[in-house]
Amino acid sequence: MEAPFYIISDNHFMMEDNSEERDRRKKLFSVLNLIKKNGEGTLIIGGDFFDFWFETKHIIPNGYNNLITKLTELSLSGINIHYLAGNHDYWDFGYLEKTIGLTFHRGDLNFQFDNQNILITHGDGLLKADYGYKILKKIIRHPIFIKLFKLIPPKISFKIANKLSRSSSEYNHNDKFIDIVMRDIYDYAFKQWQNKINIVMVGHYHQQKIINNDMGTLIFLGDWLSKFSVTTLNKDEIWQGNWEEFIKKLT
């Protein structure tokens, strides 16, 4: 994997065509165009890039054509793309890898850079009290469930899967649980630091923050619903800001 690293997460692009969705995509395309112009590095998507993704042999979700085209152009330009499965878009079975040329990760992404051990996780299911979602996650990701689910007509199955992907949103998208999220994810990061991980990056919870201490670094990757977060990592620094600040920084 080649530096610099550009990390985005929880974009939640919708299958809808409205002014708000077009504006969100325009912001992303500005970021991707600048990465492409820069000509080197790795884009890492921390999960939930699509608000819903479930593919079958004969059909994929509608409304994402320009997003897939833009990522394909970026990949063809020489930028490596790594995509972590989220709870909204876990069910890719090869289309994104084949079409875009990215690497799809069903679990966490671990790599080394500049003598640092780095872990990036989407983060769903990490909260200690989120028992219901932890059980549901095991069920809906089981090969037997996926095989049976594909037998349901897409018009019905897509609606069901879309509903299931939102099952843990009470914790993840609501700031009233911020203390719980910060406590549990910090405890998770602490365990990783004890296992010689230096930098832990976490998506899913729609928080944007960099926490440094003597043991390591914890980074919340933000979202693209309101924060439009971009995190960068190179030998000089770890940086985080919104899409506009990223444009100003690199131009």
C-alpha positions, 0 to 999 in steps of 0.5 A: 500500500502506497502513501499518502493514505486518504481515508473516508467513511460512512458516506451513505450515498443514497439511491435517490436523485435529489439536490442534496444527494447531488451536492454530496456527490459533487463534494466527493468528486472534488476530493477524488479529482484532487487525489487523482491529480496528486497522482499517488497514494491509496484511497481507503473507504471505511464502510457504508459508502453506499447506504444500501448495497446487496447484489445478485447475479442479475441485479445491483442497486440502482442510482450509483452509476456515477459513483462507480464510474468515478471510483473506476477512473481513480483506480485506472489512474493508478490510485489503489482503493481498499474498501471495508465492508460496512453494515450497509454494504457488506453484501458485495460478491465481486461486482465492485472488485471486478468493475472498479478494480478495488480490494474489498475487505470483509473484515478489518484492514491491518497494515504497516506504514512508517514503522507503525502498525495500523488497524482500520475497522468499520466498527459495527458491533463494538459497543458492549451493550449492543447485544441485539445487533451482534447476534443479528450481524452473525445471522445476516452475514452467514453464508446460508442466510445469504444463499437463502436471501438471494432466492427472494425476489430482489424487489422484496429482498432489497427492502428487507436488507435495507431495513436490516442494515439500519438495525443499530442506528440508534446508537450509531447516529445519535449524539445522545449516546456519545459518552457510551460510544467514546467509552467503549471505543476507547476501551477497544482501542486500548486493547489494540494498543496493548497488542502493539497496534499504534493507530486505530481508525474507527468508522460507523459511529459518525464521530470525527476526532483524533485522540492521542496518548502515550500508548497510541492514536485513536481516530474516529473517521466522521461521516459524509452526512453532515461532516464530509470528513477526510483523514490523511496519513503520511510520514509527516502527519495525521490530518483530519478535516472536512472536504473543503479544508482538504481541497485547500490543504492540497491546492 
